[in-house]
Amino acid sequence: MGACAEPSDQPTKIIVEGTKMSFDPKTCEKGEAGFPWGQGSVHVKILGREEGVFSFDYRWEVEGAGNYSVHRIRVPVDSGPVVIEATGPDEESENHWSYIFTSFTAEQAHLVRHMSFGWFKRPVGEGFASYYKFRTGDKAPPIGPGDKITLRFLVFLDGAFNKPTVPSGWQSEWSRKVVTEIGKGGDWNWVQAVAEEMTPYEIRHVRVPVELAGPAKDWGPGFEEKETLYAEMQLIDVVRE
């Protein structure tokens, strides 16, 4: 049984019984729990209630060898118990969108991230941007909503990150800086997405479709005809909310 958010007169927990999990949106406390099953695993993190809506993150993988997806689920507080069960009916239906039975459907799920072979894919507008954790940063709290961040970028011509557009690296005039605020959106929405939970001086490799890159489309030289922007980015300053 895992601790499962907002205080209530009779708070309850996530109940895990073998390969079945359930919790009550009206009374469930914040916390997390999960279970493995024959072909994968699931994990739930309770986020809480706001304006009649109960939110939680649902992480699931099927024969993923470490690859997984995280969806943010929102259900009405009064919708009844949430149930996730790996031993449910073996069928294709709107309640088996993640291969096992869930009382919620894909229409109630918003993709937060998908991880495959070390690359994390984040939704941005009508497409996706991706990042790979190349080098860890300082032992400091990760950035979050409201934080003002400064990052520097070095553009590459290839997806293997072997050919920078200029040989002088970070010191080049083509080493670009971006200042943005997490959660603000706008022209640097993709930067905010691939910078999720970074720590100071962490370095990541990023891939973003040029059509989603906003002002970065003019970062050149040399990749103007490319479909994807490849860049190495480092978090160099944080002003906390």
N, C-alpha and C positions, 0 to 999 in steps of 0.2 A: 504494500500500500504506500503510495507516495503522497506527500503533502500536496494539497491541491489548491481568498483574494481579498476582497474587501471584507472587513469585519462584518459579521452578522450575528443575530441572536443565537442562531444554531448553525455555526459553520460546519461544513462537511469536507471530506477529502476525496481525492481520486481513488477509486476502488479498482484494484487489479487482481483478477482471478484467472490465473493461467494465461491464456491468450485472449482474454476479454478485459476491457477497460471501460469504466463508466464514471460519470460525475454529473452533478446537478448545477446548471448555470445560475440558479437562484442563490445557492449557498456555498459553492465550492471556493475554497481558499486558494490564494496564489501559491504556486509550487509546480512541481513537475514529476512525471513518472513515465514508464514505458515497459515494453516487453518484447522479447524476440519471438519469432515464429519460424516455421519450417523453411520458409524461403526468404526471410527478411527480418525487419524489425520496425517498430514504431515508437515514437516518443512524443509526449505532449508537454507543453509549457503554458501554464495558465497566466493570462495577462490581466484579466479583471473585467469589470463591468462599467459601462458608461452609457447613459441615456437609453437604457433599456436593451443594450446590446452587450453580449458576452463574447470576449475575444480570447483566443488561444492559438499558439503556434503548433502545427502538426508536422512532425518530421517523419518521413517514411522512406524506406528503401526495399527493393525487391531484387534479390540476387545481385546486389550492387557492388560488392567487393569494395565497400567504402564510399560508393557514390550514393547520393541521396537528394531528396527535395524537401524544402520547407515551405509549407503553405500557411498563411494566416487565415484562420477560420473565424467567422462572425455569425453568431446565431442569436435569435431573440432570447432574452433572459427567461421568458415564460414558455419556451418551446419544448420543455421536458428534458429528461436525462439525455446526455450525449453518450453514445455507445460506439465503441470501436472493437471489432471482434474478428479474429483471424479464422475462426472455425465456423463462420456464418455460411450461408448458402453459396455454393460454387457456381456463380452465374455472372453474366454481364448485365449490369443495371446502373442507374445513376448513383446508387449507393455502393458500387464496387469500382469507382473510378480510380482508386489507388490499390486495386487488386484484392483488398479485403473489405469486409462490410464496415461502413461508417454511416451513422445516422444523419450525417450532413452530406451534401452533394458538392460536386465541383463548382457549381454556381455560387456556393457560399465560401469558396476558397480563392485566395489571392496569392500567387506565387511570390515568395520573399526571396528565395535563392535556390539554385540548383547546383550541386557540386558533382563534377565528373573529372576523374583523373587529375585532381588537384586544382582544377579551374572552377571558380565560382561564377555562375551566370546570374545577373540581376536584371529584372525588367526595367526598361527605360522607354517611356512613351509607347510606341507600337512595336518596339524591338527589344534587343538585349545588349548589355555591355558585360564584359567578363574581366575577372582579375585572378591573378595567381600570386600567392604570398611568397615573394622571392627572398626577402631577408627580414628577420624580426627587428622590432624597434626597441625603445627603452621600456623598462618596467614601470609603466605609468598607466593610468586608467585609459581605456579606449575612448575615442571621440564619440559624441552622440548628438542628438537633435539640439539645435541652438548654438552649437560650438562654431566659432569662426576659424577656419583653417587655411593655411597656406601650403601649397604643394608645388614641387618643381617637376617638370616632365622632360624627358629626353626621348625624341622620336626615333623609331627604327623603321627600316624598309622591309623587314622580313619578320614572319611570325615566330621564328626561332630566336629572335632578339640578338642576332649576331652582327647586324649591319646598321649601326647608327647613321643617321643622316649626315652627321658631322663627326670627325675623328676626335675632337677635343672634349667630348663628353659633357659633364655637368657645367664646365666652365665656359662653354660655347655661348655665343649670343643666341643660339637656337635652343638653349635650355630655357624652356618656358615656365613661367610661374602663374599659378591660378590661386586667387583668393575667393573663397565662397563660404556660405553658411549651411551647415547640415540641415536638411529639411526644407530649405528655402525654395528649391526648384529653379526654374529659369534656364538660362543658357548653359549653366554648368550642372544640370540635373544628372548627367551621366557621371560626372566627376564625384558627386555626392554618393552616387550608387556604388561605384567601385572603391570608394574610400571608406566604406562602412567599417566601424570599429577598429580603424587603424590606431596605432600608437606612435608617438613622436619618433621620427627618423626611420620608421619602417619603410621598406621598399617593396613595391608590387609591380608586376607586369600587367599591362591592360590591353584589351582588344575591344575596339568599339567601331561599329559601322560608321563610315565617314558621314553618311546621311544623318546620323544622330549626334555627330561630334560638335555641332554648333561652331563657335569661333575657332575651335581647334582645327577646322578644315583648312585654315590659312597658316598652319604652323610650318609647313614645308621646311627646307626645299626637298623636292624629289618624290613626294608621295601623292601629288595632286590627282593622279589618275588611279590611285589605289581605291579599293572598295572598303578597306579596313585600316583604321589607324592603330598602329602598334606603338606602345610607349612604355617607358619605365618611369614610375612616379615615386616620389619620396615626400613624406609629410615632414615639413620643416618648422612649422609653428602652429600653435593652438591657443586660442583665446577662449576659455571656458565660459559657458553661459552663466 
